[in-house]
Amino acid sequence: MYDVKSLKAEEFISDEEIRETLAYADANKDNVQMVDEILAKARLKKGLTHREASVLLACEMPDKIREMYDLAREIKEDYYGNRIVLFAPLYLSNYCVNGCVYCPYHSKNKHIARKKLTQEDIVREVTALQDMGHKRLAIEAGEDPVNNPIEYILECINTIYSIKHKNGAIRRVNVNIAATTVENYTKLKDAGIGTYILFQETYHKESYLKLHPTGPKHDYDYHTEAMDRAMEGGIDDVGLGVLFGLEMYRYEFAGLLMHAEHLEAVHGVGPHTISVPRIKRADDIDPDVFDNGISDDTFAKICALIRIAVPYTGMIISTRESQAVREKVLPLGVSQISGGSRTSVGGYDIPETSEDITSAQFDVSDTRTLDQVVNWLMKMDYIPSFCTACYRAGRTGDRFMALCKSMQILNCCHPNALMTLKEYLEDYASPETKQIGLELIERELARIPNENVRQITADHIHDIAEGQRDFRF
């Protein structure tokens, strides 16, 4: 039985409800009147239900798809402006006891290089990341209670926050680790994490059990109910995601939106972020064996409809995707991207070479440096942002959502983006990137509507050029 407020995975992610939703979408995908009514509701910019959004996903009318894309662009601009937040993943350990068939970290893989960073390694890796210009990390680790216990993760977080190199500092650590207990989520909250991220991989329970044949991750209910435990433990910013390509994309799309609706209904706060990874080639993983791959056009449509259906959420696209694909979906709702990423354990201080036995989780498609990514974004009139102000000012959970849903978040995010970009330009940018960035900042300062905020921002940007750092609204 479907119950959005239930705390049982099989009730808030109901297979019966998803199948009825897909049948409803198929029955109405050519219903012009219904599609127009759903688009009219979407233009209110308050979101759509999983059933309404599924009708749009099934709709193949070219003129209506163009309307969806135009609306996604408009909503992205209204909620997040032309800012793109930058981050990097840091893989701490690839020791793992699970048997996930799509991931090279699975326990039966005997020829991947197993690595685990020491605290001294972390100092070197984070120093290298700071020297690139990063301020925000997403730490990742396999599930292994012996090699990667919660105490190890907490020690790593403490070490990362303690490292101050030149003008560098990691100001926000997001955490992507296996589902755990309320007690452990409280420990992560007390350690000062930003967002807790956990990918569902697939909401199709039968497929989930086959894809996770062994290990603690085999428990579908425990995994799917993790976000409720995280919020019970005090973490009010959580990030959802599925691995597109494992199961039918329309099924996953409906399940993903149902999960967002569940968090909103139970906790009053929906997902802070939604990630949209696609399965990619990795050490002993061939994505072609999974028969649910999606085209770039379908992927773009999914991104646009997530933006329309959940307008307040941050949308993340990783370096799994190529520059061309990222360029395609950035205007459709993406608000965060990784830059200069490595998916090997460590990999920043001394990158793995082609001769090394890899420790990477997947192949990176966008291999550009952070400076090249920043340069590219600015040439497309995006503001690369290294801002972490909301988290550090306590604007998380319902406080962030209240600002975001009222579209007021731009009043602080726009100037914060400009100030953190100025820091990057002064400390890390190449001469060409710096020149492009300074011109962009001048243009964007003029767009700040509040005269007082505009003047304060301009003053802080001047102060940054004089050597001061870390201003924020």
ChimeraX attribute file (.defattr): number of C-alpha atoms within 10 A of each C-alpha:
attribute: neighborCount
match mode: 1-to-1
recipient: residues
	/A:1	12
	/A:2	16
	/A:3	15
	/A:4	21
	/A:5	15
	/A:6	15
	/A:7	18
	/A:8	17
	/A:9	21
	/A:10	19
	/A:11	16
	/A:12	23
	/A:13	27
	/A:14	21
	/A:15	19
	/A:16	13
	/A:17	19
	/A:18	24
	/A:19	14
	/A:20	13
	/A:21	21
	/A:22	21
	/A:23	15
	/A:24	16
	/A:25	22
	/A:26	16
	/A:27	12
	/A:28	18
	/A:29	19
	/A:30	16
	/A:31	13
	/A:32	13
	/A:33	10
	/A:34	15
	/A:35	20
	/A:36	14
	/A:37	12
	/A:38	17
	/A:39	21
	/A:40	11
	/A:41	14
	/A:42	24
	/A:43	17
	/A:44	11
	/A:45	24
	/A:46	15
	/A:47	19
	/A:48	24
	/A:49	16
	/A:50	23
	/A:51	20
	/A:52	22
	/A:53	27
	/A:54	28
	/A:55	25
	/A:56	25
	/A:57	25
	/A:58	17
	/A:59	19
	/A:60	12
	/A:61	13
	/A:62	9
	/A:63	8
	/A:64	16
	/A:65	17
	/A:66	12
	/A:67	13
	/A:68	23
	/A:69	22
	/A:70	14
	/A:71	22
	/A:72	28
	/A:73	21
	/A:74	20
	/A:75	26
	/A:76	27
	/A:77	18
	/A:78	18
	/A:79	24
	/A:80	24
	/A:81	19
	/A:82	24
	/A:83	24
	/A:84	24
	/A:85	22
	/A:86	24
	/A:87	28
	/A:88	22
	/A:89	26
	/A:90	26
	/A:91	25
	/A:92	25
	/A:93	25
	/A:94	28
	/A:95	22
	/A:96	22
	/A:97	20
	/A:98	21
	/A:99	22
	/A:100	22
	/A:101	17
	/A:102	22
	/A:103	22
	/A:104	24
	/A:105	30
	/A:106	23
	/A:107	19
	/A:108	14
	/A:109	14
	/A:110	10
	/A:111	12
	/A:112	18
	/A:113	16
	/A:114	17
	/A:115	17
	/A:116	19
	/A:117	16
	/A:118	13
	/A:119	17
	/A:120	9
	/A:121	14
	/A:122	22
	/A:123	20
	/A:124	17
	/A:125	22
	/A:126	27
	/A:127	23
	/A:128	18
	/A:129	26
	/A:130	21
	/A:131	16
	/A:132	20
	/A:133	25
	/A:134	25
	/A:135	23
	/A:136	24
	/A:137	22
	/A:138	21
	/A:139	22
	/A:140	21
	/A:141	22
	/A:142	23
	/A:143	24
	/A:144	19
	/A:145	13
	/A:146	11
	/A:147	17
	/A:148	19
	/A:149	11
	/A:150	18
	/A:151	13
	/A:152	16
	/A:153	20
	/A:154	18
	/A:155	12
	/A:156	19
	/A:157	22
	/A:158	16
	/A:159	15
	/A:160	23
	/A:161	17
	/A:162	13
	/A:163	17
	/A:164	14
	/A:165	14
	/A:166	10
	/A:167	17
	/A:168	23
	/A:169	22
	/A:170	21
	/A:171	22
	/A:172	24
	/A:173	25
	/A:174	23
	/A:175	24
	/A:176	20
	/A:177	19
	/A:178	18
	/A:179	22
	/A:180	17
	/A:181	15
	/A:182	19
	/A:183	14
	/A:184	17
	/A:185	24
	/A:186	17
	/A:187	18
	/A:188	25
	/A:189	19
	/A:190	13
	/A:191	16
	/A:192	19
	/A:193	23
	/A:194	25
	/A:195	25
	/A:196	26
	/A:197	27
	/A:198	22
	/A:199	20
	/A:200	21
	/A:201	24
	/A:202	27
	/A:203	27
	/A:204	20
	/A:205	18
	/A:206	11
	/A:207	13
	/A:208	20
	/A:209	16
	/A:210	13
	/A:211	19
	/A:212	21
	/A:213	15
	/A:214	17
	/A:215	16
	/A:216	17
	/A:217	21
	/A:218	18
	/A:219	15
	/A:220	20
	/A:221	14
	/A:222	17
	/A:223	18
	/A:224	24
	/A:225	19
	/A:226	21
	/A:227	27
	/A:228	19
	/A:229	20
	/A:230	25
	/A:231	21
	/A:232	16
	/A:233	19
	/A:234	17
	/A:235	25
	/A:236	25
	/A:237	25
	/A:238	25
	/A:239	24
	/A:240	25
	/A:241	23
	/A:242	24
	/A:243	20
	/A:244	22
	/A:245	22
	/A:246	25
	/A:247	20
	/A:248	15
	/A:249	21
	/A:250	20
	/A:251	18
	/A:252	23
	/A:253	23
	/A:254	24
	/A:255	24
	/A:256	22
	/A:257	23
	/A:258	21
	/A:259	25
	/A:260	24
	/A:261	23
	/A:262	23
	/A:263	21
	/A:264	16
	/A:265	14
	/A:266	14
	/A:267	16
	/A:268	13
	/A:269	23
	/A:270	25
	/A:271	28
	/A:272	23
	/A:273	23
	/A:274	28
	/A:275	23
	/A:276	22
	/A:277	20
	/A:278	19
	/A:279	24
	/A:280	22
	/A:281	18
	/A:282	19
	/A:283	18
	/A:284	16
	/A:285	17
	/A:286	13
	/A:287	17
	/A:288	12
	/A:289	10
	/A:290	13
	/A:291	11
	/A:292	15
	/A:293	20
	/A:294	16
	/A:295	10
	/A:296	14
	/A:297	12
	/A:298	13
	/A:299	19
	/A:300	20
	/A:301	21
	/A:302	22
	/A:303	26
	/A:304	27
	/A:305	26
	/A:306	28
	/A:307	31
	/A:308	29
	/A:309	23
	/A:310	26
	/A:311	25
	/A:312	28
	/A:313	27
	/A:314	22
	/A:315	27
	/A:316	25
	/A:317	21
	/A:318	22
	/A:319	24
	/A:320	23
	/A:321	21
	/A:322	15
	/A:323	15
	/A:324	11
	/A:325	17
	/A:326	18
	/A:327	15
	/A:328	14
	/A:329	22
	/A:330	24
	/A:331	21
	/A:332	28
	/A:333	29
	/A:334	29
	/A:335	26
	/A:336	22
	/A:337	20
	/A:338	24
	/A:339	24
	/A:340	22
	/A:341	23
	/A:342	23
	/A:343	21
	/A:344	24
	/A:345	26
	/A:346	25
	/A:347	18
	/A:348	20
	/A:349	15
	/A:350	10
	/A:351	12
	/A:352	17
	/A:353	9
	/A:354	7
	/A:355	6
	/A:356	9
	/A:357	13
	/A:358	20
	/A:359	26
	/A:360	23
	/A:361	22
	/A:362	22
	/A:363	17
	/A:364	21
	/A:365	17
	/A:366	20
	/A:367	18
	/A:368	17
	/A:369	13
	/A:370	22
	/A:371	21
	/A:372	15
	/A:373	21
	/A:374	26
	/A:375	23
	/A:376	17
	/A:377	18
	/A:378	20
	/A:379	14
	/A:380	10
	/A:381	14
	/A:382	19
	/A:383	25
	/A:384	26
	/A:385	27
	/A:386	26
	/A:387	28
	/A:388	22
	/A:389	20
	/A:390	18
	/A:391	18
	/A:392	14
	/A:393	10
	/A:394	10
	/A:395	15
	/A:396	20
	/A:397	22
	/A:398	17
	/A:399	13
	/A:400	20
	/A:401	22
	/A:402	16
	/A:403	18
	/A:404	18
	/A:405	15
	/A:406	13
	/A:407	19
	/A:408	16
	/A:409	20
	/A:410	21
	/A:411	15
	/A:412	16
	/A:413	21
	/A:414	23
	/A:415	28
	/A:416	23
	/A:417	25
	/A:418	28
	/A:419	28
	/A:420	25
	/A:421	26
	/A:422	25
	/A:423	24
	/A:424	25
	/A:425	22
	/A:426	18
	/A:427	19
	/A:428	19
	/A:429	22
	/A:430	13
	/A:431	11
	/A:432	10
	/A:433	20
	/A:434	21
	/A:435	13
	/A:436	15
	/A:437	25
	/A:438	16
	/A:439	11
	/A:440	18
	/A:441	21
	/A:442	12
	/A:443	11
	/A:444	17
	/A:445	18
	/A:446	13
	/A:447	13
	/A:448	18
	/A:449	10
	/A:450	10
	/A:451	11
	/A:452	10
	/A:453	16
	/A:454	17
	/A:455	14
	/A:456	13
	/A:457	22
	/A:458	19
	/A:459	11
	/A:460	21
	/A:461	23
	/A:462	14
	/A:463	14
	/A:464	19
	/A:465	14
	/A:466	10
	/A:467	11
	/A:468	13
	/A:469	17
	/A:470	16
	/A:471	17
	/A:472	19
	/A:473	15
